[in-house]
Amino acid sequence: MKYRIYPLDRIAITVMVVLTILIGLIIMGGDHSVPIVRDFSWQEKQVGMEDTAFILSFNRTMDWPKVEENLTLTPELPGKLSWSGRRLAYTLTEPMPYGTEFKVQLSQVEEVGLSPNVQPKVMQPFSGTFRSRDRAYVYIGVNGEESGRLILQNLTQDQKTILTPADLVVTEFKPYPYGDRILFAATAKRLVSEGEFNPKLYTVTTGLQTNPPDLNNSSQKPPGEIEEVLDNQRYQILKFDLAADGSRIVVQRALKEGAGLGQVSLWQLPIGKSIQLLEKVEGGNFLIAPDSRSLVIAQGQGLAILPLEGSENDQPLEFLPKFGMVLSFARDGSAATMLKFNPDFTKSLFLVTTQGQQNELLKTTGSILRATFDPKKQLLYCLLTQVSSGEEYVEIPYLATIDLATQKETRLLNLPNQRDTTMALAPDGSALLFDQAIEASPDNPEIAQTNQGGSVTTSNLWILPLDSSNQQPYSVGSGIDPQWLP
C-alpha cells in the first residue's frame, strides 16, 4: 500500500527536522544565557516602616557570599542577608529614614558552578531603585481660614495642603496605616458657632502615593476627597479608635433621645460591614490592640483585653487588675506602656510584655501624658509633668526618654507652663513633633479646641530633631494635635 504525502505533511516534517537540528546545535554549543535578577520586590515602590525586607529573585543559584560582598545600597541602609534557592532576602536592621531615594546595585557576581568542567557565568549588572515615604504630618489649624481644618504638611516636598472644607470643624483624627487616608471627627461650623459639638465620622484622602494594599485605591485619588463614615442622628460620638491595619473602627457613643438618654455604649465598625454593638462591654478609656482583633479597655479596677471577633466579646481574654490606662503599644505588639494610679496619689509608668513581665519604669507626683516606643524598642519617648515647688499646684511639662534596659530617665526639653501639650514621634524615629497651645480667655472663645476642651487663641508647632548632635527645637508654624503620617 502506498501512502500519499500531502503538502501540509511535508511542511510539518520540514519544521520538525529544522527544530531538531537547532536543538542539537544549542545542546552541543552549551547554555549561552547569563544570570540575571528576575524580580526586585521594591522596584519603583514607596515603602514605609512596615516594610522590613526586600527580595531579589534570580534565574540561577548564585554565589551568595560574593553577592553579600558586592551588593550595595546608596545611601547606606544597614541590613542582613539570607537566601534560599534562587531568592535573596535583605532584612533591615535599622529604621529606614523617610524622604529618601535609594539605589540597589549588584554586579561582578558569578553563578554557582554546576561542574568543574563548566566555567560559571558572571551575572548581568543589576540596578534598582525605591524610595521611602515622604516626611509628612497632619494637624488641626488654628488661625484664619485654617481654623478647625485638617492640614497636611509634606516636609519632603515642602508643600502644605488643606484637606477638609471650611464648613467642618475637626476635633479629632487618626491616620490610616499607609497615610493615604485620615479618619476624623468633625462638626458643622454653624453648629459650633452656636456652642454645639456633635461630630460625625469622615475619611479624607491625603493624595500621597503610598502603595497601600487597598481595593479602593485611595492613594491614587487627589487630596481632600471626603466620605462620611458614621452619622450622628441617634447617637453622639464621644471617642473613637482606628485599628492598626485599618480593618475596623471602635466608637464610644451616647444615646441622644429616648428612654436610655445619655447611655454610653461601645460599637465597632468593621470595613465593608454595618456598625455592630459590643454587647455587655462597659468601661472608660480604650485602645485597639496592635493585632487589630482585640480591645484594651479600662473596666472597674483594672484593664480588660476583649476580643473584637466572634460572639463572646463580654469574656475577657485577660484582665490586668492594677492598671488604670494603656498609653501605647510597641509596633509588633510585644509590649505596652500602662499607667497605675497609686494609693499615695502618685502615678507609675509600667512596661508590660506579652511574656507577662511588668516592670515599673517611673513613679511621679506629676502626670504621665504620653509614652511612645522608638522604632527599635530601646527607648520610650515621654511627655511628662513635674509639680512645681511653690505654694500653688502647677504642673510643668517636659520631654524625656526612658531607657528600657536601664530604666534611666533623660530629660530632653523643658516646656513652658502649658500642660495641654501633645507629642508625636516620627515613624523613623528622627524627630519629635509637639504643640504649645495658648488658650483663649472665656469671653473670647475660638473654634479650635485643645484635648482638654479649652478654646485656643493660637498654638505653635515645634520639631525637635533626634538624629543629630544639635537637638534644638525649631518652629514649623501654628496648629494643634500634630501627628506624623505612618
Disulfide bonds with the S-S distance in Angstrom:
none
